[in-house]
């Protein structure tokens, strides 16, 4: 259903056109993930759902993939107005 969006997410990660929020970095560290795990989750994963942000009206995407150690990892991402990918949060699923 979200193949085109997933391809766009992967392209942004491949080109390193993404930004991690401080919240995402904190959550990533607390769960023992690295930036490479976050990148791998996008490449190996699928979009589980799309949510509309109540405040901004922007679409956010929940992606579940696999970390390098085999654990399932979920990331919540959105596209910025200038086209970069914003990683909002990261957590073990």
DSSP file (Angstrom, degrees, kcal/mol; ACC not computed):
  #  RESIDUE AA STRUCTURE BP1 BP2  ACC     N-H-->O    O-->H-N    N-H-->O    O-->H-N    TCO  KAPPA ALPHA  PHI   PSI    X-CA   Y-CA   Z-CA
    1    1 A X              0   0    0      0, 0.0     3,-0.2     0, 0.0     0, 0.0   0.000 360.0 360.0 360.0 -37.3    0.0    0.0    0.0
    2    2 A X     >  +     0   0    0     45,-0.2     4,-2.9     1,-0.2     5,-0.2  -0.050 360.0 127.3-111.2  31.8    2.8    2.4    0.8
    3    3 A X  H  > S+     0   0    0      1,-0.2     4,-2.3     2,-0.2     5,-0.2   0.891  74.3  49.2 -58.4 -42.9    5.4    1.1   -1.6
    4    4 A X  H  > S+     0   0    0     -3,-0.2     4,-1.8     2,-0.2    -1,-0.2   0.908 113.6  46.2 -65.1 -41.4    6.1    4.5   -3.2
    5    5 A X  H  > S+     0   0    0      2,-0.2     4,-2.7     1,-0.2    -2,-0.2   0.917 111.7  51.7 -66.4 -43.2    6.5    6.2    0.3
    6    6 A X  H  X S+     0   0    0     -4,-2.9     4,-2.5     1,-0.2    -2,-0.2   0.896 108.4  51.3 -61.8 -39.8    8.8    3.3    1.5
    7    7 A X  H  X S+     0   0    0     -4,-2.3     4,-2.0    -5,-0.2    -1,-0.2   0.894 110.8  48.9 -62.8 -39.1   11.0    3.7   -1.6
    8    8 A X  H  X S+     0   0    0     -4,-1.8     4,-2.2     2,-0.2    -2,-0.2   0.903 109.8  51.2 -67.5 -41.3   11.2    7.5   -0.9
    9    9 A X  H  X S+     0   0    0     -4,-2.7     4,-2.1     1,-0.2    -2,-0.2   0.936 111.2  48.4 -58.8 -46.9   12.1    6.8    2.8
   10   10 A X  H  X S+     0   0    0     -4,-2.5     4,-2.9     1,-0.2    -1,-0.2   0.872 109.2  52.7 -63.9 -37.5   14.9    4.4    1.7
   11   11 A X  H  X S+     0   0    0     -4,-2.0     4,-2.3     2,-0.2    -1,-0.2   0.915 108.3  50.4 -64.7 -42.4   16.2    6.9   -0.8
   12   12 A X  H  <>S+     0   0    0     -4,-2.2     5,-3.2     2,-0.2     4,-0.3   0.905 113.8  45.1 -62.6 -41.3   16.5    9.6    1.9
   13   13 A X  H ><5S+     0   0    0     -4,-2.1     3,-1.4     3,-0.2    -2,-0.2   0.931 111.5  52.3 -67.5 -45.1   18.4    7.2    4.2
   14   14 A X  H 3<5S+     0   0    0     -4,-2.9    -2,-0.2     1,-0.3    -1,-0.2   0.885 114.1  43.0 -57.7 -39.6   20.6    6.0    1.3
   15   15 A X  T 3<5S-     0   0    0     -4,-2.3    -1,-0.3    -5,-0.2    -2,-0.2   0.431 112.5-120.9 -85.8   0.5   21.5    9.6    0.5
   16   16 A X  T < 5 +     0   0    0     -3,-1.4     2,-0.7    -4,-0.3    -3,-0.2   0.840  64.7 145.1  60.4  35.4   21.9   10.5    4.2
   17   17 A X      < +     0   0    0     -5,-3.2    68,-2.4    -6,-0.2     2,-0.3  -0.446  38.3 100.6 -99.6  58.0   19.2   13.1    3.8
   18   18 A X  E     -a   85   0A   0     -2,-0.7     2,-0.4    66,-0.2    68,-0.2  -0.954  55.1-150.0-140.7 160.5   17.7   12.6    7.3
   19   19 A X  E     -a   86   0A   0     66,-2.6    68,-3.1    -2,-0.3     2,-0.5  -0.992  11.9-142.7-131.3 136.3   17.8   14.2   10.7
   20   20 A X  E     -a   87   0A   0     -2,-0.4    68,-0.1    66,-0.2     2,-0.1  -0.865  19.6-133.1 -98.0 129.3   17.4   12.5   14.1
   21   21 A X     >  -     0   0    0     66,-2.3     4,-2.2    -2,-0.5     5,-0.2  -0.379  24.1-113.2 -71.7 160.9   15.5   14.4   16.7
   22   22 A X  H  > S+     0   0    0      1,-0.2     4,-2.3     2,-0.2     5,-0.2   0.866 120.2  55.3 -63.2 -34.4   17.1   14.5   20.2
   23   23 A X  H  > S+     0   0    0      2,-0.2     4,-2.6     1,-0.2     5,-0.2   0.928 107.2  48.9 -62.5 -44.6   14.2   12.4   21.4
   24   24 A X  H  > S+     0   0    0     63,-0.3     4,-2.5    64,-0.3    -2,-0.2   0.903 110.8  50.4 -62.5 -41.7   15.0    9.7   18.8
   25   25 A X  H  X S+     0   0    0     -4,-2.2     4,-2.3     2,-0.2    -1,-0.2   0.916 111.5  48.4 -62.5 -42.9   18.6    9.7   19.8
   26   26 A X  H  X S+     0   0    0     -4,-2.3     4,-2.4     2,-0.2    -2,-0.2   0.938 114.4  44.6 -62.7 -48.4   17.8    9.3   23.5
   27   27 A X  H  X S+     0   0    0     -4,-2.6     4,-1.7     1,-0.2    -1,-0.2   0.877 111.5  54.3 -64.3 -38.3   15.3    6.5   22.8
   28   28 A X  H  <>S+     0   0    0     -4,-2.5     5,-2.9    -5,-0.2     4,-0.3   0.937 111.2  44.6 -61.0 -47.9   17.8    4.8   20.4
   29   29 A X  H ><5S+     0   0    0     -4,-2.3     3,-1.3     1,-0.2    -2,-0.2   0.905 109.6  55.5 -64.1 -42.4   20.5    4.8   23.1
   30   30 A X  H 3<5S+     0   0    0     -4,-2.4    -1,-0.2     1,-0.3    -2,-0.2   0.836 111.4  44.2 -62.4 -32.5   18.2    3.6   25.8
   31   31 A X  T 3<5S-     0   0    0     -4,-1.7    -1,-0.3    -5,-0.2    -2,-0.2   0.410 117.6-112.4 -92.2   2.1   17.2    0.6   23.8
   32   32 A X  T < 5 +     0   0    0     -3,-1.3     2,-0.2    -4,-0.3    -3,-0.2   0.760  68.5 141.0  76.9  24.9   20.8   -0.1   22.7
   33   33 A X      < -     0   0    0     -5,-2.9    -1,-0.2    -6,-0.2     2,-0.2  -0.640  37.3-149.2 -96.8 158.0   20.4    0.7   19.1
   34   34 A X     >  -     0   0    0     -2,-0.2     4,-1.7     1,-0.0     3,-0.4  -0.688  35.2-100.4-113.7 172.7   22.8    2.5   16.8
   35   35 A X  H  > S+     0   0    0     -2,-0.2     4,-2.5     1,-0.2     5,-0.2   0.829 124.1  59.5 -61.6 -31.0   22.2    4.8   13.8
   36   36 A X  H  > S+     0   0    0      2,-0.2     4,-2.5     1,-0.2    -1,-0.2   0.854 102.4  52.1 -67.8 -34.0   23.1    1.7   11.7
   37   37 A X  H  > S+     0   0    0     -3,-0.4     4,-2.2     2,-0.2    -1,-0.2   0.900 109.3  50.0 -65.5 -40.5   20.2   -0.2   13.2
   38   38 A X  H  X S+     0   0    0     -4,-1.7     4,-1.4     2,-0.2    -2,-0.2   0.939 112.3  46.7 -63.4 -47.1   17.8    2.7   12.4
   39   39 A X  H  X S+     0   0    0     -4,-2.5     4,-2.0     1,-0.2     3,-0.3   0.924 112.2  50.7 -59.9 -44.5   19.0    2.8    8.8
   40   40 A X  H  X S+     0   0    0     -4,-2.5     4,-2.9     1,-0.2    26,-0.4   0.866 103.6  59.3 -63.6 -35.3   18.7   -1.0    8.5
   41   41 A X  H  X S+     0   0    0     -4,-2.2     4,-1.3     1,-0.2    -1,-0.2   0.882 107.1  46.7 -61.9 -36.6   15.2   -0.9    9.9
   42   42 A X  H  < S+     0   0    0     -4,-1.4    -1,-0.2    -3,-0.3    -2,-0.2   0.909 115.4  45.5 -70.6 -41.6   14.1    1.4    7.0
   43   43 A X  H  < S+     0   0    0     -4,-2.0    -2,-0.2     1,-0.2    -1,-0.2   0.851 124.2  33.1 -70.0 -33.8   15.9   -0.8    4.4
   44   44 A X  H  < S+     0   0    0     -4,-2.9    -1,-0.2    22,-0.2    -2,-0.2   0.575 110.3  81.5 -96.8 -10.5   14.5   -4.1    5.8
   45   45 A X     <  -     0   0    0     -4,-1.3     2,-0.3    -5,-0.3    20,-0.3  -0.063  61.2-134.8 -96.8-172.2   11.2   -2.9    7.1
   46   46 A X  E     -B   64   0A   0     18,-2.0    18,-2.4    -5,-0.0     2,-0.6  -0.957  31.2-103.1-137.6 155.3    7.7   -2.1    6.1
   47   47 A X  E     -B   63   0A   0     -2,-0.3    16,-0.3    16,-0.2   -45,-0.2  -0.713  30.9-174.9 -81.1 121.4    5.3    0.8    6.8
   48   48 A X  E     -     0   0A   0     14,-3.3     2,-0.3    -2,-0.6    -1,-0.2   0.843  62.8 -15.3 -84.8 -37.4    2.8   -0.4    9.4
   49   49 A X  E     -B   62   0A   0     13,-1.1    13,-2.4   -47,-0.0     2,-0.4  -0.994  51.9-130.0-162.2 162.0    0.7    2.7    9.4
   50   50 A X  E     -B   61   0A   0     -2,-0.3     2,-0.4    11,-0.2    11,-0.2  -0.969  26.4-170.7-117.3 134.8    0.3    6.3    8.5
   51   51 A X  E     -B   60   0A   0      9,-2.9     9,-3.3    -2,-0.4     2,-0.6  -0.951  19.6-132.1-126.7 146.4   -0.8    8.9   11.1
   52   52 A X  E     -B   59   0A   0     -2,-0.4     2,-0.3     7,-0.2     7,-0.2  -0.871  27.4-122.7 -98.3 125.6   -1.7   12.5   10.7
   53   53 A X     >  -     0   0    0      5,-3.4     4,-2.1    -2,-0.6     5,-0.1  -0.495  14.7-145.7 -66.5 126.0   -0.1   14.8   13.3
   54   54 A X  T  4 S+     0   0    0     -2,-0.3    -1,-0.2     1,-0.2    -2,-0.0   0.840  93.9  40.5 -64.2 -34.5   -2.8   16.6   15.2
   55   55 A X  T  4 S+     0   0    0      1,-0.1    -1,-0.2     3,-0.1    -2,-0.0   0.913 129.8  22.0 -82.7 -44.4   -0.8   19.8   15.6
   56   56 A X  T  4 S-     0   0    0      2,-0.1    -2,-0.2     0, 0.0    -1,-0.1   0.668  89.1-130.2-101.0 -18.4    0.8   20.2   12.2
   57   57 A X     <  +     0   0    0     -4,-2.1     2,-0.1     1,-0.3    -3,-0.1   0.516  60.4 140.9  78.1   3.8   -1.4   18.1    9.9
   58   58 A X        -     0   0    0     -6,-0.1    -5,-3.4     1,-0.1     2,-0.4  -0.448  55.5-112.5 -78.9 152.9    1.8   16.4    8.6
   59   59 A X  E     -B   52   0A   0     -7,-0.2    20,-0.5    -2,-0.1     2,-0.3  -0.694  29.8-165.9 -85.3 136.9    1.8   12.7    7.8
   60   60 A X  E     -BC  51  78A   0     -9,-3.3    -9,-2.9    -2,-0.4     2,-0.4  -0.916   6.8-148.1-119.0 149.5    4.0   10.4   10.0
   61   61 A X  E     -BC  50  77A   0     16,-3.1    16,-2.5    -2,-0.3     2,-0.6  -0.971   3.8-148.6-124.6 131.5    4.9    6.9    9.1
   62   62 A X  E     -BC  49  76A   0    -13,-2.4   -14,-3.3    -2,-0.4   -13,-1.1  -0.881  21.9-171.4 -99.0 118.1    5.5    4.0   11.5
   63   63 A X  E     -BC  47  75A   0     12,-3.0    12,-2.5    -2,-0.6     2,-0.5  -0.928   9.5-163.1-115.8 130.9    8.1    1.6   10.1
   64   64 A X  E     +BC  46  74A   0    -18,-2.4   -18,-2.0    -2,-0.4    10,-0.2  -0.960  27.8 138.8-114.3 129.7    9.0   -1.8   11.6
   65   65 A X  E     - C   0  73A   0      8,-2.9     8,-2.1    -2,-0.5     2,-0.4  -0.654  48.0 -78.6-144.3-158.4   12.2   -3.5   10.5
   66   66 A X  E     - C   0  72A   0    -26,-0.4     6,-0.2     6,-0.2   -22,-0.2  -0.951  28.7-141.8-122.2 133.9   15.1   -5.5   11.9
   67   67 A X    >   -     0   0    0      4,-3.1     3,-1.8    -2,-0.4   -30,-0.1  -0.341  38.6 -98.9 -79.8 170.3   18.2   -4.3   13.7
   68   68 A X  T 3  S+     0   0    0      1,-0.3    -1,-0.1     2,-0.1   -35,-0.0   0.781 123.8  55.5 -64.1 -26.2   21.6   -5.8   13.1
   69   69 A X  T 3  S-     0   0    0      2,-0.1    -1,-0.3     1,-0.0     3,-0.1   0.378 122.1-104.4 -88.7   6.6   21.3   -8.0   16.2
   70   70 A X  S <  S+     0   0    0     -3,-1.8    -2,-0.1     1,-0.3     2,-0.1   0.284  77.2 133.7  93.6 -11.0   18.0   -9.5   14.9
   71   71 A X        -     0   0    0     -5,-0.1    -4,-3.1     1,-0.1     2,-0.3  -0.383  62.0-110.0 -70.0 151.5   15.7   -7.5   17.2
   72   72 A X  E     -C   66   0A   0     -6,-0.2    21,-1.7    -3,-0.1     2,-0.4  -0.651  38.5-171.2 -79.4 139.4   12.6   -5.8   15.8
   73   73 A X  E     -CD  65  92A   0     -8,-2.1    -8,-2.9    -2,-0.3     2,-0.4  -0.987   9.3-157.1-133.1 140.5   12.9   -2.0   15.8
   74   74 A X  E     -CD  64  91A   0     17,-3.2    17,-2.4    -2,-0.4     2,-0.4  -0.947   7.5-171.5-118.9 141.8   10.3    0.6   15.0
   75   75 A X  E     -CD  63  90A   0    -12,-2.5   -12,-3.0    -2,-0.4     2,-0.5  -0.978  14.5-147.5-128.5 144.3   10.9    4.1   13.8
   76   76 A X  E     +CD  62  89A   0     13,-2.2    12,-2.9    -2,-0.4    13,-1.2  -0.962  31.1 170.3-110.0 124.9    8.5    6.9   13.4
   77   77 A X  E     -CD  61  87A   0    -16,-2.5   -16,-3.1    -2,-0.5     2,-0.3  -0.875  16.6-179.3-133.3 162.1    9.4    9.3   10.6
   78   78 A X  E     -CD  60  86A   0      8,-1.8     8,-3.6    -2,-0.3     2,-0.4  -0.964  32.2-106.3-151.7 165.1    8.0   12.2    8.6
   79   79 A X  E     - D   0  85A   0    -20,-0.5     6,-0.2    -2,-0.3   -20,-0.1  -0.813  32.3-133.0 -96.2 135.3    9.2   14.4    5.7
   80   80 A X    >   -     0   0    0      4,-3.5     3,-2.1    -2,-0.4    -1,-0.0  -0.361  30.1-102.3 -78.2 165.0   10.2   17.9    6.5
   81   81 A X  T 3  S+     0   0    0      1,-0.3    -1,-0.1     2,-0.1    -2,-0.0   0.761 125.0  51.6 -59.4 -23.8    8.9   20.9    4.4
   82   82 A X  T 3  S-     0   0    0      2,-0.1    -1,-0.3     0, 0.0    -2,-0.0   0.358 124.7-102.1 -96.6   6.8   12.3   21.0    2.7
   83   83 A X  S <  S+     0   0    0     -3,-2.1    -2,-0.1     1,-0.3     2,-0.1   0.378  76.4 132.6  96.6  -5.1   12.2   17.2    1.9
   84   84 A X        -     0   0    0     -5,-0.1    -4,-3.5     1,-0.1     2,-0.5  -0.433  59.8-113.6 -75.5 157.4   14.5   15.8    4.5
   85   85 A X  E     -aD  18  79A   0    -68,-2.4   -66,-2.6    -6,-0.2     2,-0.5  -0.793  26.4-153.9 -90.0 131.2   13.4   12.8    6.5
   86   86 A X  E     -aD  19  78A   0     -8,-3.6    -8,-1.8    -2,-0.5     2,-0.8  -0.934   4.9-149.7-108.4 121.9   12.9   13.4   10.2
   87   87 A X  E     +aD  20  77A   0    -68,-3.1   -66,-2.3    -2,-0.5   -63,-0.3  -0.831  18.4 179.7 -90.2 111.8   13.3   10.5   12.5
   88   88 A X  E     -     0   0A   0    -12,-2.9     2,-0.3    -2,-0.8   -64,-0.3   0.907  58.9 -11.1 -83.8 -45.7   10.9   11.3   15.4
   89   89 A X  E     - D   0  76A   0    -13,-1.2   -13,-2.2   -65,-0.1     2,-0.3  -0.983  52.5-155.2-153.9 162.8   11.4    8.3   17.6
   90   90 A X  E     + D   0  75A   0     -2,-0.3     2,-0.3   -15,-0.2   -15,-0.2  -0.996  22.3 158.2-140.1 137.2   13.0    4.9   17.8
   91   91 A X  E     - D   0  74A   0    -17,-2.4   -17,-3.2    -2,-0.3     2,-0.3  -0.993  42.8-101.0-158.7 156.8   12.0    1.9   20.0
   92   92 A X  E       D   0  73A   0     -2,-0.3   -19,-0.2   -19,-0.2    -2,-0.0  -0.589 360.0 360.0 -75.1 138.9   12.2   -1.9   20.3
   93   93 A X              0   0    0    -21,-1.7   -20,-0.2    -2,-0.3    -1,-0.1   0.438 360.0 360.0-109.2 360.0    9.0   -3.6   19.2
